[in-house]
Amino acid sequence: MNPALKYLYHKVIDSPKRWRPFLAVYYLTYQCDFRCPYCSNGFGKPYHHLSQEVLPAGAVSEILTRIRRSCDYIVITGGEPLKYPDFGEVMRQVKELRFRDVALNTNGYDVERYLPQIADSVHTLIFSLDTLDEGKADQWFGIGRGAFRKICSNIMQAARLPRKKYRIVLSSVVTPRNIPDLYAVYDFAQINGFTFAACPELRGVKPPPELPGNGAYKDFFDFLVSEKKKGRAIHGTMPYLRHMRDFIRFSCRPFTMLVVDPLGQVFYPCLEIGHVAGNILECEDLHALREHGRKYFGPQLECDTRCHSACALGFSLILHHPLSLAQELFLMSKNSVTRRCIDARIVRREFSEGKGAQS
């Protein structure tokens, strides 16, 4: 089913007996050397505290093949997905499966080792970057001095790679401790032609108590809304940014997604609630998995104000605010014009500086 028909299906029908996801999120591994202070799954556990077991490349290949039969779009994440032992082989398989869009989430520390494979397979390369303060970044990463510099070097190396097909997104977690730093991260993204994305820190499924009602937090999202109106490259629709800003309750639509853990287990109805409907290696019939989950765990819950995460909130608002898609297309066209103007100014400046250096 193509994306337009899936959208109409979820908008009009959305049968409780069918599972037709737009997007798969595959946790390739929970392994990660970093110790970011906000790392948390739906139960408040850091991913590096979860099982570190991974499947061999052949089994991962089968999981990806089965996901592809149901989904045109996939996000490969972790933990840190580049910690998977056969990551290069995973990228080769992803390319062969011809997903419409492949997004890769990474902390960026080891990206330079796999750039050719990533460039050949990935459409959206997402780097986590929460501050440009080197000391604070290295402290948050928890792996020693120099990590921040290496990551920044890798980001720029990825940006300069010839014949790449991916766009770069800088994704920031907004915490009570880094809000002032995020304006510089945003500027870094805009200067280099990257998209900027921001989500609040979640401890389990809720933000820390210091964020709701925090004036600096609200001011930052107001800033993003203002910049978005100018056509800047910022992830999310206008309703999305306002829901993030004000932590507005929304009606979640978890069956627009398929979330799979490193061993192939399928979460029902979502990662955050954490029930397992079955293993995609044992049953790839998503309709049957949904029915199994409903039988043992009940129908989808009507949650309270929670889970202001990119995927959960994004799909819900697109379905409930369809006109926001038209607005987003308009703002994307403005961004294209803005980007060309910035590129032209950079070329003129570099040409001028080059002439000055020669005279």
KEKERO-106877 format. One line per field, with one value per residue (C-alpha): residue number from 0; residue in one letter; x, y, z. Coordinates in nm, 4 decimals, decimal comma, always signed. Layout:
N
n	[NUM;...]
res	[A;...]
xx	[X;...]
yy	[Y;...]
zz	[Z;...]
END
This chain:
359
n	[0;1;2;3;4;5;6;7;8;9;10;11;12;13;14;15;16;17;18;19;20;21;22;23;24;25;26;27;28;29;30;31;32;33;34;35;36;37;38;39;40;41;42;43;44;45;46;47;48;49;50;51;52;53;54;55;56;57;58;59;60;61;62;63;64;65;66;67;68;69;70;71;72;73;74;75;76;77;78;79;80;81;82;83;84;85;86;87;88;89;90;91;92;93;94;95;96;97;98;99;100;101;102;103;104;105;106;107;108;109;110;111;112;113;114;115;116;117;118;119;120;121;122;123;124;125;126;127;128;129;130;131;132;133;134;135;136;137;138;139;140;141;142;143;144;145;146;147;148;149;150;151;152;153;154;155;156;157;158;159;160;161;162;163;164;165;166;167;168;169;170;171;172;173;174;175;176;177;178;179;180;181;182;183;184;185;186;187;188;189;190;191;192;193;194;195;196;197;198;199;200;201;202;203;204;205;206;207;208;209;210;211;212;213;214;215;216;217;218;219;220;221;222;223;224;225;226;227;228;229;230;231;232;233;234;235;236;237;238;239;240;241;242;243;244;245;246;247;248;249;250;251;252;253;254;255;256;257;258;259;260;261;262;263;264;265;266;267;268;269;270;271;272;273;274;275;276;277;278;279;280;281;282;283;284;285;286;287;288;289;290;291;292;293;294;295;296;297;298;299;300;301;302;303;304;305;306;307;308;309;310;311;312;313;314;315;316;317;318;319;320;321;322;323;324;325;326;327;328;329;330;331;332;333;334;335;336;337;338;339;340;341;342;343;344;345;346;347;348;349;350;351;352;353;354;355;356;357;358]
res	[M;N;P;A;L;K;Y;L;Y;H;K;V;I;D;S;P;K;R;W;R;P;F;L;A;V;Y;Y;L;T;Y;Q;C;D;F;R;C;P;Y;C;S;N;G;F;G;K;P;Y;H;H;L;S;Q;E;V;L;P;A;G;A;V;S;E;I;L;T;R;I;R;R;S;C;D;Y;I;V;I;T;G;G;E;P;L;K;Y;P;D;F;G;E;V;M;R;Q;V;K;E;L;R;F;R;D;V;A;L;N;T;N;G;Y;D;V;E;R;Y;L;P;Q;I;A;D;S;V;H;T;L;I;F;S;L;D;T;L;D;E;G;K;A;D;Q;W;F;G;I;G;R;G;A;F;R;K;I;C;S;N;I;M;Q;A;A;R;L;P;R;K;K;Y;R;I;V;L;S;S;V;V;T;P;R;N;I;P;D;L;Y;A;V;Y;D;F;A;Q;I;N;G;F;T;F;A;A;C;P;E;L;R;G;V;K;P;P;P;E;L;P;G;N;G;A;Y;K;D;F;F;D;F;L;V;S;E;K;K;K;G;R;A;I;H;G;T;M;P;Y;L;R;H;M;R;D;F;I;R;F;S;C;R;P;F;T;M;L;V;V;D;P;L;G;Q;V;F;Y;P;C;L;E;I;G;H;V;A;G;N;I;L;E;C;E;D;L;H;A;L;R;E;H;G;R;K;Y;F;G;P;Q;L;E;C;D;T;R;C;H;S;A;C;A;L;G;F;S;L;I;L;H;H;P;L;S;L;A;Q;E;L;F;L;M;S;K;N;S;V;T;R;R;C;I;D;A;R;I;V;R;R;E;F;S;E;G;K;G;A;Q;S]
xx	[+0,0000;+0,1527;+0,1937;-0,1052;-0,3386;-0,1975;-0,2672;-0,6285;-0,6583;-0,5426;-0,7495;-1,0765;-1,0704;-0,7935;-0,9320;-0,8299;-0,7773;-0,5169;-0,1630;-0,0460;+0,2547;+0,4023;+0,7384;+0,9506;+1,1883;+1,4511;+1,6764;+1,9779;+2,1536;+2,1138;+2,4917;+2,6432;+2,9669;+2,8205;+2,6526;+2,4310;+2,2447;+1,9031;+1,9219;+1,5947;+1,3514;+0,9794;+1,0477;+1,3242;+1,6119;+1,9172;+1,9569;+2,3027;+2,1364;+1,9189;+2,0211;+2,3371;+2,2614;+2,2572;+2,1634;+2,4047;+2,3989;+2,1924;+1,9091;+1,9245;+1,8999;+1,5845;+1,4323;+1,5001;+1,3502;+1,0327;+1,0079;+1,0410;+0,7318;+0,5230;+0,7103;+0,8582;+1,0370;+1,2755;+1,4705;+1,7761;+1,8671;+1,9958;+2,1740;+2,4363;+2,3690;+2,7288;+2,8308;+2,6679;+2,9580;+2,8558;+2,7214;+2,8679;+2,6825;+2,3580;+2,4040;+2,4599;+2,1377;+1,9449;+2,0559;+1,9437;+1,5969;+1,5334;+1,3420;+1,1925;+1,3774;+1,6333;+1,7112;+2,0117;+2,0394;+2,3949;+2,6080;+2,8581;+3,1666;+3,2470;+3,0798;+3,4039;+3,4613;+3,1399;+3,0820;+3,0976;+2,8387;+2,6196;+2,6393;+2,5260;+2,2290;+2,1010;+1,8727;+1,8585;+2,1670;+2,0776;+2,3502;+2,2761;+2,4260;+2,3067;+2,5687;+2,8723;+3,0375;+3,3255;+3,3735;+3,0038;+2,9706;+3,2680;+3,1374;+2,7925;+2,9353;+3,1348;+3,4086;+3,6887;+3,8191;+3,8260;+3,4960;+3,3205;+3,5963;+3,5942;+3,2163;+3,2221;+3,4985;+3,2920;+2,9829;+3,1757;+3,3409;+2,9948;+2,8739;+3,1621;+3,1468;+3,1005;+2,8070;+2,6216;+2,2448;+2,1645;+2,0579;+2,2004;+1,9872;+2,1256;+1,8964;+1,9067;+1,7503;+1,6235;+1,7048;+1,6938;+2,0760;+2,1405;+1,8696;+2,1053;+2,3457;+2,0853;+2,0817;+2,4440;+2,3645;+2,0792;+2,3091;+2,5670;+2,2969;+2,1711;+2,5163;+2,6030;+2,2718;+2,1593;+1,8072;+1,7650;+1,5425;+1,4588;+1,2688;+1,2310;+1,4102;+1,1792;+1,2296;+1,0378;+0,7400;+0,7263;+0,9445;+1,1404;+0,9408;+1,1813;+1,0669;+0,6880;+0,6323;+1,0026;+1,0251;+1,3592;+1,2221;+0,9135;+1,1246;+1,3419;+1,0447;+0,8945;+1,2253;+1,1990;+0,8403;+0,9545;+1,2469;+1,0235;+0,7940;+1,0970;+1,1498;+1,4398;+1,5139;+1,3531;+1,2008;+0,8297;+0,5123;+0,3891;+0,1393;+0,4231;+0,6485;+0,3652;+0,2726;+0,6373;+0,6498;+0,3374;+0,3289;-0,0237;-0,2022;-0,2536;-0,4225;-0,1451;-0,1610;+0,0965;-0,0089;+0,1229;+0,4603;+0,6276;+0,8922;+1,1296;+1,3969;+1,7472;+1,6230;+1,3220;+1,0566;+0,7650;+0,6321;+0,2585;+0,1177;+0,4430;+0,7942;+0,6958;+0,4260;+0,6617;+0,4399;+0,5707;+0,3212;+0,5629;+0,8817;+0,8906;+1,1294;+0,8594;+0,5568;+0,5742;+0,1959;+0,1489;-0,2299;-0,1873;+0,0660;-0,1731;-0,4560;-0,2271;-0,1290;-0,4914;-0,5903;-0,3253;-0,2793;-0,6067;-0,6827;-0,4745;-0,4803;-0,5965;-0,2860;-0,2530;-0,0192;+0,3006;+0,5483;+0,6279;+0,8711;+0,9282;+0,7540;+0,4619;+0,3676;+0,4515;+0,2201;-0,0632;-0,0630;-0,0337;-0,3486;-0,5381;-0,4160;-0,3948;-0,3725;-0,0401;+0,1044;+0,0203;+0,1742;+0,4838;+0,5233;+0,4986;+0,7604;+0,9874;+0,9695;+1,0652;+1,3551;+1,4786;+1,4894;+1,6529;+1,9153;+2,0055;+2,0463;+2,2747;+2,4781;+2,5146;+2,6390;+2,8932;+3,0203;+3,0521;+3,2341;+3,4755;+3,5392;+3,6065;+3,8388;+4,0172;+4,0765;+4,2014;+4,4443;+4,5835;+4,6341]
yy	[+0,0000;+0,3326;+0,6148;+0,8168;+0,5182;+0,4354;+0,7909;+0,7640;+0,4243;+0,5590;+0,8740;+0,7045;+0,3360;+0,2429;-0,1027;-0,2540;-0,5820;-0,4472;-0,3142;-0,1002;+0,1036;+0,3972;+0,3569;+0,0938;+0,1768;-0,0942;-0,0976;-0,2662;-0,2886;-0,1396;-0,1238;+0,2211;+0,3476;+0,6916;+0,7762;+1,0711;+1,1802;+1,1868;+0,8377;+0,6613;+0,4088;+0,4114;+0,2739;+0,5199;+0,2774;+0,3856;+0,1738;+0,0578;-0,1083;-0,3238;-0,6555;-0,6215;-0,9362;-0,8977;-1,1291;-1,2437;-1,0567;-1,3255;-1,2939;-0,9126;-0,9406;-1,1512;-0,8977;-0,6161;-0,8187;-0,8824;-0,5185;-0,4130;-0,6117;-0,3889;-0,0571;+0,1786;+0,3851;+0,2762;+0,4342;+0,2405;+0,3340;+0,2087;+0,2374;+0,3286;+0,1321;+0,1638;-0,0578;-0,3511;-0,5828;-0,6196;-0,2703;-0,2485;-0,5640;-0,4197;-0,1116;-0,3313;-0,5199;-0,1968;-0,0722;-0,3907;-0,3695;-0,0269;+0,1440;+0,4773;+0,6450;+0,5145;+0,7259;+0,6464;+0,7790;+0,8012;+0,9818;+1,0228;+0,8969;+0,6149;+0,7518;+0,8034;+0,4248;+0,3626;+0,6773;+0,5060;+0,2454;+0,5084;+0,7350;+0,4447;+0,3425;+0,6238;+0,9133;+1,0921;+1,0930;+1,2095;+1,3184;+1,3711;+1,7043;+1,8828;+2,1526;+2,3142;+2,3492;+2,1033;+2,0500;+1,9922;+1,7605;+1,5448;+1,5238;+1,4147;+1,1572;+1,0009;+0,8460;+1,0975;+1,4173;+1,4631;+1,2924;+1,6189;+1,7302;+1,3944;+1,4015;+1,7556;+1,6521;+1,3503;+1,5642;+1,7957;+1,5015;+1,3551;+1,6927;+1,7248;+1,3684;+1,3797;+1,2011;+1,1484;+1,1133;+1,1761;+1,4991;+1,5729;+1,6414;+1,7681;+1,6376;+1,7978;+1,6808;+1,9853;+1,9449;+2,1866;+2,2012;+2,2892;+2,5286;+2,8290;+2,6064;+2,5088;+2,8426;+2,7831;+2,4275;+2,5684;+2,8302;+2,5606;+2,3596;+2,6546;+2,7775;+2,4338;+2,3589;+2,0948;+2,0445;+2,1097;+1,8928;+1,9310;+1,7126;+1,7497;+1,5209;+1,2407;+1,0402;+0,7349;+0,8945;+1,2282;+1,5382;+1,6273;+1,8627;+2,1488;+2,1718;+2,2301;+2,5958;+2,6758;+3,0200;+2,9482;+2,6218;+2,7969;+3,0825;+2,8364;+2,6706;+3,0134;+3,0932;+2,7759;+2,8610;+3,2084;+3,0685;+2,8047;+3,0785;+3,2292;+2,9031;+2,7704;+2,3983;+2,2824;+1,9400;+1,9245;+2,1025;+2,4154;+2,2169;+1,9758;+2,2536;+2,4086;+2,0730;+2,0234;+2,3718;+2,3453;+1,9676;+1,9559;+1,6250;+1,4402;+1,1242;+0,8772;+0,6534;+0,3811;+0,1499;+0,3976;+0,2563;-0,0806;-0,0906;-0,3886;-0,4611;-0,6038;-0,9623;-0,9144;-0,8681;-0,6468;-0,4005;-0,3706;-0,1152;+0,0789;+0,0761;+0,2932;+0,0590;-0,2244;-0,5291;-0,7767;-0,9079;-1,1648;-1,1983;-1,0919;-1,3810;-1,6239;-1,4379;-1,1605;-1,1209;-0,7867;-0,8258;-1,1513;-0,9907;-0,7053;-0,9489;-1,1510;-0,8355;-0,7265;-1,0684;-1,0773;-0,7088;-0,5482;-0,2728;+0,0392;+0,2563;+0,6175;+0,7672;+1,0843;+1,3738;+1,1911;+1,0742;+1,4051;+1,2240;+1,2843;+0,9785;+0,9451;+1,3111;+1,3587;+1,0923;+1,1817;+1,5486;+1,4807;+1,2671;+1,5112;+1,8311;+1,7406;+2,1056;+2,1274;+1,9162;+2,1866;+2,4483;+2,2307;+2,1993;+2,5776;+2,6329;+2,3730;+2,5673;+2,8836;+2,6942;+2,5897;+2,9544;+3,0617;+2,7893;+2,8966;+3,2573;+3,1493;+2,9303;+3,2216;+3,4505;+3,1884;+3,1468;+3,5252;+3,5567;+3,2721;+3,4136;+3,7576;+3,6150;+3,4115;+3,7193;+3,9104;+3,6343;+3,6353;+4,0140]
zz	[+0,0000;-0,1026;+0,1550;+0,0303;+0,0609;+0,4044;+0,5133;+0,3976;+0,5637;+0,9012;+0,8605;+0,7622;+0,8633;+1,1108;+1,1793;+1,5170;+1,3308;+1,0888;+1,1309;+0,8400;+0,9591;+0,7703;+0,9386;+1,1098;+1,3926;+1,4296;+1,7337;+1,5821;+1,9200;+2,2650;+2,3042;+2,3521;+2,5071;+2,5796;+2,9099;+2,8173;+3,1339;+2,9650;+2,8076;+2,8857;+2,7441;+2,8248;+3,1732;+3,2577;+3,1999;+2,9978;+2,6858;+2,7909;+3,0929;+2,8659;+2,7132;+2,5066;+2,3050;+1,9270;+1,6422;+1,3701;+1,0408;+0,8682;+1,1191;+1,1018;+0,7245;+0,7609;+1,0039;+0,7577;+0,4719;+0,6702;+0,7762;+0,4118;+0,3145;+0,5398;+0,5486;+0,2911;+0,5549;+0,8294;+1,1137;+1,2299;+1,5838;+1,9177;+2,1644;+1,9146;+1,5926;+1,4737;+1,7683;+1,5881;+1,4876;+1,1203;+1,0637;+0,7129;+0,6119;+0,7518;+0,5329;+0,2271;+0,2971;+0,3547;+0,0139;-0,1573;-0,0007;-0,1593;+0,1179;+0,0097;+0,2967;+0,5451;+0,8507;+1,0683;+1,4250;+1,5577;+1,8123;+1,5290;+1,7090;+1,4646;+1,1509;+0,9592;+0,9547;+0,7588;+0,5532;+0,2095;+0,3145;+0,4817;+0,1780;-0,0384;+0,1775;+0,3979;+0,3016;+0,6389;+0,8614;+1,2131;+1,4526;+1,8217;+1,9276;+2,2408;+2,2954;+2,1341;+2,4752;+2,4433;+2,8164;+2,8821;+2,5816;+2,6793;+3,0346;+2,9151;+2,6727;+2,9547;+2,7412;+2,7969;+2,6455;+2,2690;+2,1874;+2,1010;+1,8635;+1,6881;+1,6455;+1,5023;+1,2637;+1,1559;+1,0984;+0,8684;+0,6933;+0,6305;+0,5017;+0,2541;+0,1221;-0,2573;-0,4211;-0,0931;-0,1108;+0,2545;+0,4186;+0,7625;+1,0677;+1,3985;+1,6709;+2,0163;+2,3406;+2,5295;+2,8979;+3,1933;+3,1699;+2,8056;+2,6844;+2,6386;+2,4399;+2,1814;+2,0004;+1,8991;+1,7849;+1,5774;+1,4199;+1,3436;+1,1647;+0,9612;+0,8574;+0,7236;+0,5534;+0,8036;+0,9384;+1,3103;+1,5297;+1,8973;+2,1434;+2,5193;+2,7581;+2,8680;+3,1843;+3,0847;+2,9094;+3,0961;+3,0875;+3,4010;+3,6248;+3,5472;+3,1825;+3,1801;+3,2602;+3,2181;+3,0535;+2,8849;+2,7410;+2,6052;+2,4657;+2,2749;+2,1065;+2,0346;+1,8662;+1,6560;+1,5566;+1,4516;+1,2529;+1,0940;+0,9625;+0,7863;+0,6006;+0,8074;+0,8018;+1,1264;+1,1741;+1,2471;+1,1506;+1,3283;+1,5440;+1,6278;+1,7581;+1,9599;+2,1138;+2,2091;+2,3570;+2,5699;+2,6293;+2,4891;+2,5249;+2,1952;+2,0766;+1,9978;+1,6906;+1,7679;+1,4851;+1,2312;+1,3384;+1,3795;+1,6529;+1,6637;+1,9250;+1,8549;+1,8770;+1,6506;+1,9183;+1,8119;+2,0701;+2,1302;+2,0990;+2,1350;+2,2767;+2,5742;+2,7079;+2,6291;+2,5767;+2,3192;+2,0647;+1,9217;+1,7226;+1,3586;+1,2837;+1,3961;+1,2577;+0,9995;+0,9728;+1,1485;+1,1555;+1,3482;+1,5834;+1,6577;+1,7273;+1,9548;+2,1428;+2,1769;+2,3082;+2,5812;+2,6678;+2,5650;+2,3132;+2,2706;+2,5811;+2,5826;+2,7392;+2,9436;+2,8550;+2,7694;+2,5027;+2,3326;+2,1037;+1,7341;+1,5905;+1,8326;+1,8157;+1,4480;+1,3065;+1,5412;+1,4424;+1,0693;+1,0937;+1,3134;+1,1434;+0,7730;+0,6640;+0,8459;+0,5624;+0,3082;+0,5353;+0,5721;+0,1945;+0,1625;+0,4330;+0,2714;-0,0552;+0,1357;+0,2900;-0,0552;-0,1661;+0,1605;+0,1279;-0,2259;-0,1095;+0,1756;-0,0596;-0,3024;-0,0234;+0,0845;-0,2731;-0,3172;+0,0147;-0,0635;-0,4126;-0,2639;+0,0007;-0,2651;-0,4819;-0,1812;-0,0946;-0,4492;-0,4766]
END
